[in-house]
Structures are given as C-alpha cells and as structure tokens.
C-alpha cells in the first residue's frame, strides 16, 4: 500500500512540475511569400511602382504594428515572369522588430529587376512559390502566397495544373490584380488563381495604386487569422472567392 502511495505522490509531483514549466513557443503564426510580376508587359516605371509599393506597404506603421501584434512573421518575396525566370528578392527572414522590417523593405526597394523580355508564366510562378514555401525555416500556423500581376497566364501550364502538380495542401493563394488590361486580370485571378479557405483578390486600379492595394492586402492577411472563411456569403466583397 505504501508503494502505491509513493507512486501516486511521485506522479502528482511530476504533473505539477510539468504544469509549472515554461510552455514551448508555438509554431509561427504566418509564413508569407509575395510573388511580384516582372513579365514583359510591365514597364520599368511600373516595375518601380511595384518595388516601392511593396517596400512602402511593408514598412507602413499599420502593417508594422500588425506584424508585431502577431508576434512576427516569416517573409520572402520573388519576381516572376517566364517559365524559368524567377528571381528571389528577399529570402526567408523573420520579421518582428522595427529593424528587421525596415531592413527587408530596404532590400526590396534596392532589388534589381531580374528579367525584362519574358511572358506571363503564372503557373510556373505558382510552382516556384510552392517549392519556396517548403523552405520556410519553421512550421507556421498559416502559409500564404501572394501572387500579383497585370495580366493572365500566356506561357506554360495554367494555375489549376500547378495546384495538381505541386504541394499546395494547407497553402492559401491570394491575388493582387492590377486592373486595366484586356482580358480582365481581376476576373482571371478571381476565377482561376486564388485558392484555399478565405482566399481573396485585392484590386489595384493601375500601378499607381499598387502600394495602397498591397497595404490593404497585407493587413487583411496578417490580421485575418482566416476569419474571412467564416463570413456569410452576403457580407463578402465582390472579388472574394471561396473554394
């Protein structure tokens, strides 16, 4: 009987010790990949709008506070155009402090354009994004790919084939469509590109509106915690899409 009492006391002591011990940090909240359009339809001036727009949105006070309120995020960005023309601008890094966010924004602003003469291989860009996402240094509760562009796929396989060929389980793909071209990139991104719970399309009304649209999109992604997927259909914006 004494042996059972000792064993029970020992178990109680171990349980109390475990409860009092510090809880290991959970996985990061968000891993975010931004894919920027560098295809031949994008002029040098428009490319600068994109670089400065993403850089400016990233270091915006509201976005900065959202990142820090989440406890930090893993972030990376790349430029895409043709089938094999993908250029990493900022490799994976954890953004948490003012310094880390400012450094990533400065690196983006100073990034050279990778290519100028290749078409819009959006399926290949998505495939590259999936492979790149697999390299994030730690597991994250949410994994999001932001793909931005001013036109539809016109080279190589389509987005749906990319989703079948690459590991997209657990990855949400959102779009930033730069309006103005024909065929309409907004409708294309809405119907063919976005994927996953709560996925949505943000619209830039021209390259001059890129920074404001990117800020809206980043804030929605960082703050949402996928609440968008639970919204009633009647409350969703006109470009919101669920699958």
Buried (B, 14 or more C-beta within 10 A) or exposed (E): EEEEEEEEEEEEEEEEEEEEEEEEEEEBBBBBBBBBBBBBBBEEEBBBBBBBBBBBBBBBEBBBEBBBEBEBBBBBBBBBBBBEBBBBBBEBBBBBEEEBBBBBBBBBBEBEBBBBEBBBBBBBBBBBBBEBBEEBEEEBBBBBBBBBBBBBBEBBBBBEBBBEEBEBEEBBBBBBBBBBBEEBBBBBBBEBBBBBEBBBBBBBEEBEBBBBBBBBBBBBBBEBEBEBBEBEEEEBEEBBBBE
